[in-house]
Amino acid sequence: MKKFILAVGLLSLAGTAFAAGKPCEELKAEIAAKLDAKGVSGYSLEIVDKGAAAGGQVVGTCEGGAKEIVYKK
């Protein structure tokens, strides 16, 4: 569980700083691949407008910061 929390934390830092200009679907696929490689299952990633992350954790931003990718378990 600690590894999972660490992975999500690192993804959120890397996603928000590194991928601000990426298309959302591309970034979502990259985050999903990283989570799958870590053995995480039973999650969903959703693309929402900035600030609409109710009920989940923001793990990345895309389209110039206009949208966020939200992780839900």
C-alpha positions as a Markdown table, in Angstrom:
| # | Residue | x | y | z |
|---|---|---|---|---|
| 1 | Met | 0.0 | 0.0 | 0.0 |
| 2 | Lys | 2.9 | 2.4 | 0.8 |
| 3 | Lys | 4.3 | 1.8 | -2.7 |
| 4 | Phe | 1.0 | 2.5 | -4.3 |
| 5 | Ile | 0.6 | 5.8 | -2.4 |
| 6 | Leu | 4.2 | 6.7 | -3.4 |
| 7 | Ala | 3.5 | 5.9 | -7.0 |
| 8 | Val | 0.4 | 8.0 | -7.1 |
| 9 | Gly | 2.2 | 10.9 | -5.4 |
| 10 | Leu | 5.0 | 10.8 | -7.9 |
| 11 | Leu | 2.6 | 10.6 | -10.8 |
| 12 | Ser | 0.8 | 13.6 | -9.5 |
| 13 | Leu | 4.0 | 15.6 | -9.3 |
| 14 | Ala | 5.4 | 14.5 | -12.6 |
| 15 | Gly | 2.0 | 14.8 | -14.3 |
| 16 | Thr | 1.3 | 18.3 | -13.3 |
| 17 | Ala | 4.8 | 19.7 | -13.9 |
| 18 | Phe | 5.9 | 17.7 | -16.9 |
| 19 | Ala | 2.8 | 17.1 | -19.0 |
| 20 | Ala | 1.0 | 20.5 | -18.9 |
| 21 | Gly | 0.8 | 20.7 | -22.7 |
| 22 | Lys | 0.1 | 17.1 | -23.6 |
| 23 | Pro | -3.2 | 15.9 | -25.0 |
| 24 | Cys | -5.4 | 14.3 | -22.3 |
| 25 | Glu | -5.8 | 10.9 | -23.8 |
| 26 | Glu | -2.1 | 10.5 | -24.3 |
| 27 | Leu | -1.3 | 11.5 | -20.7 |
| 28 | Lys | -4.1 | 9.2 | -19.4 |
| 29 | Ala | -2.6 | 6.3 | -21.3 |
| 30 | Glu | 0.9 | 6.9 | -19.9 |
| 31 | Ile | -0.4 | 7.1 | -16.3 |
| 32 | Ala | -2.5 | 3.9 | -16.8 |
| 33 | Ala | 0.6 | 2.1 | -18.2 |
| 34 | Lys | 2.6 | 3.2 | -15.1 |
| 35 | Leu | -0.1 | 2.1 | -12.7 |
| 36 | Asp | -0.5 | -1.2 | -14.5 |
| 37 | Ala | 3.3 | -1.8 | -14.4 |
| 38 | Lys | 3.2 | -1.3 | -10.6 |
| 39 | Gly | 0.5 | -3.9 | -10.3 |
| 40 | Val | -2.3 | -1.6 | -9.4 |
| 41 | Ser | -5.8 | -2.8 | -10.3 |
| 42 | Gly | -9.4 | -1.8 | -9.7 |
| 43 | Tyr | -8.9 | 1.9 | -10.5 |
| 44 | Ser | -10.3 | 4.4 | -13.0 |
| 45 | Leu | -8.8 | 7.4 | -14.6 |
| 46 | Glu | -11.2 | 10.2 | -15.7 |
| 47 | Ile | -10.6 | 13.4 | -17.6 |
| 48 | Val | -12.5 | 16.3 | -16.0 |
| 49 | Asp | -12.4 | 20.1 | -16.2 |
| 50 | Lys | -10.0 | 21.8 | -13.8 |
| 51 | Gly | -11.5 | 22.0 | -10.3 |
| 52 | Ala | -14.1 | 19.2 | -10.9 |
| 53 | Ala | -12.1 | 16.4 | -9.2 |
| 54 | Ala | -14.8 | 15.6 | -6.6 |
| 55 | Gly | -14.2 | 12.1 | -5.1 |
| 56 | Gly | -10.8 | 11.5 | -6.6 |
| 57 | Gln | -7.2 | 12.5 | -6.6 |
| 58 | Val | -5.7 | 14.6 | -9.3 |
| 59 | Val | -2.8 | 12.7 | -10.9 |
| 60 | Gly | -2.1 | 15.0 | -13.9 |
| 61 | Thr | -3.1 | 18.0 | -15.9 |
| 62 | Cys | -3.4 | 18.3 | -19.6 |
| 63 | Glu | -4.4 | 20.7 | -22.4 |
| 64 | Gly | -2.4 | 23.5 | -21.0 |
| 65 | Gly | -3.8 | 23.1 | -17.5 |
| 66 | Ala | -7.5 | 23.3 | -18.6 |
| 67 | Lys | -8.3 | 19.7 | -17.7 |
| 68 | Glu | -7.2 | 17.3 | -15.0 |
| 69 | Ile | -6.9 | 13.5 | -14.8 |
| 70 | Val | -8.5 | 12.1 | -11.7 |
| 71 | Tyr | -7.6 | 8.7 | -10.1 |
| 72 | Lys | -10.4 | 6.8 | -8.3 |
| 73 | Lys | -10.0 | 3.4 | -6.6 |
